[in-house]
Amino acid sequence: MYKWSLNGLAYALMLASLSPARTQVPDAIAATGEELIETYHAEGAQVYECKADTAGKLAWQFREPIATLLTDGKTVGRHYAGPSWELTDGSAVMGKVAERAPSATSKDIPLLKLKVTSHRGRGQLTGVTTIQRLNNKGGTVEGPCKSAGVFLSVPYSADYTFYRKRR
């Protein structure tokens, strides 16, 4: 039986702290059979508009995301209506929601799996087939809306993971 020395245990803990954090991904939004290309952190807002719903009652309705994509604190792109993701290398993709899963709290927008519907330019996003939205914080609207046509921006952050089919 192996006995851990205090130095050995400290070394193991140090190595564990260097490993990237793994997010538990629900099966519903898993990118099965695909390989991870990149993960970008997003900071921005979910924009809502006060509009009449199908019953004619005013309600906040999602309009669009507006976010900056970051790597190591540096801006590498943007996320906007479509939904679309565009990087500074000139590559861009547009997606469509395929699956949803609940986030950690009711104040966090849902986890998503999106299927890419179109590509533009050449770069890091070339060949991307699936996008996941993970580690969501914020972004949900609270309270009633009282005037049609009013917009509300709700801060959020998330990690977007980009996948392609295995070669």
Secondary structure in CASP SS format (residue, H / E / C, confidence):
PFRMAT SS
TARGET T0000
AUTHOR 0000-0000-0000
METHOD secondary structure of the structure
MODEL  1
M C 1.00
Y C 1.00
K C 1.00
W C 1.00
S C 1.00
L H 1.00
N H 1.00
G H 1.00
L H 1.00
A H 1.00
Y H 1.00
A H 1.00
L H 1.00
M H 1.00
L H 1.00
A H 1.00
S H 1.00
L H 1.00
S C 1.00
P C 1.00
A C 1.00
R C 1.00
T C 1.00
Q C 1.00
V C 1.00
P C 1.00
D H 1.00
A H 1.00
I H 1.00
A C 1.00
A C 1.00
T C 1.00
G C 1.00
E E 1.00
E E 1.00
L E 1.00
I E 1.00
E E 1.00
T E 1.00
Y E 1.00
H E 1.00
A E 1.00
E E 1.00
G E 1.00
A E 1.00
Q E 1.00
V E 1.00
Y E 1.00
E E 1.00
C E 1.00
K E 1.00
A E 1.00
D C 1.00
T C 1.00
A C 1.00
G C 1.00
K C 1.00
L E 1.00
A E 1.00
W E 1.00
Q E 1.00
F E 1.00
R E 1.00
E E 1.00
P E 1.00
I E 1.00
A E 1.00
T E 1.00
L E 1.00
L E 1.00
T E 1.00
D C 1.00
G C 1.00
K E 1.00
T E 1.00
V E 1.00
G E 1.00
R E 1.00
H E 1.00
Y E 1.00
A C 1.00
G C 1.00
P C 1.00
S E 1.00
W E 1.00
E E 1.00
L E 1.00
T C 1.00
D C 1.00
G C 1.00
S C 1.00
A E 1.00
V E 1.00
M E 1.00
G E 1.00
K E 1.00
V E 1.00
A E 1.00
E E 1.00
R E 1.00
A E 1.00
P C 1.00
S C 1.00
A C 1.00
T C 1.00
S C 1.00
K C 1.00
D E 1.00
I C 1.00
P C 1.00
L E 1.00
L E 1.00
K E 1.00
L E 1.00
K E 1.00
V E 1.00
T E 1.00
S E 1.00
H E 1.00
R E 1.00
G C 1.00
R C 1.00
G C 1.00
Q C 1.00
L C 1.00
T C 1.00
G C 1.00
V C 1.00
T C 1.00
T E 1.00
I E 1.00
Q E 1.00
R E 1.00
L E 1.00
N E 1.00
N E 1.00
K E 1.00
G E 1.00
G E 1.00
T C 1.00
V C 1.00
E C 1.00
G C 1.00
P C 1.00
C C 1.00
K C 1.00
S C 1.00
A C 1.00
G C 1.00
V C 1.00
F E 1.00
L E 1.00
S E 1.00
V E 1.00
P E 1.00
Y E 1.00
S E 1.00
A E 1.00
D E 1.00
Y E 1.00
T E 1.00
F E 1.00
Y E 1.00
R E 1.00
K E 1.00
R C 1.00
R C 1.00
END
